[in-house]
């Protein structure tokens, strides 16, 4: 099992090789901010499969972020009387509960999970989606879960 630094470094090496190849194929086109943001998204996604591990860095960070959102939404619902905020807070709480019940190297360590979690990013940018899946796939590759 690789640590989070190994996953990040391996993803960075693969992303750098991909960017080098893209620039080599079309030297007149420079890779813009969309690619750099996509690379950062991919780095995050290279850690995401371990969200089902209670001691992982990504789990701790995500739990804190979700709890902050839930609290903010509950306060906003109280101030503005928004029932939608309560429903979103309940959904986020359900996600946290599911994470606490998930077993390590279960569904989160499958290519299907990577596709499902990366796909919504295509609505923002195809580069973000592609880099997110690349990050996810590099994690699965290092863990021996990508091809079988």
Secondary structure, 3 states (H helix, E strand, C coil): CCCHHHHHHHHHHHHHHHHHHHHHHCCCCCCCHHHHHHHHHHHHHHHHHHHHCCCCHHHHHHHHHHHHHHHHHHHHHHHHCCHHHHHHHHHHHHHHHHHHHCCCCCHHHCHHHHHHHHHHHHHCCHHHHHHHHHHHHHHHHHCCCCCC
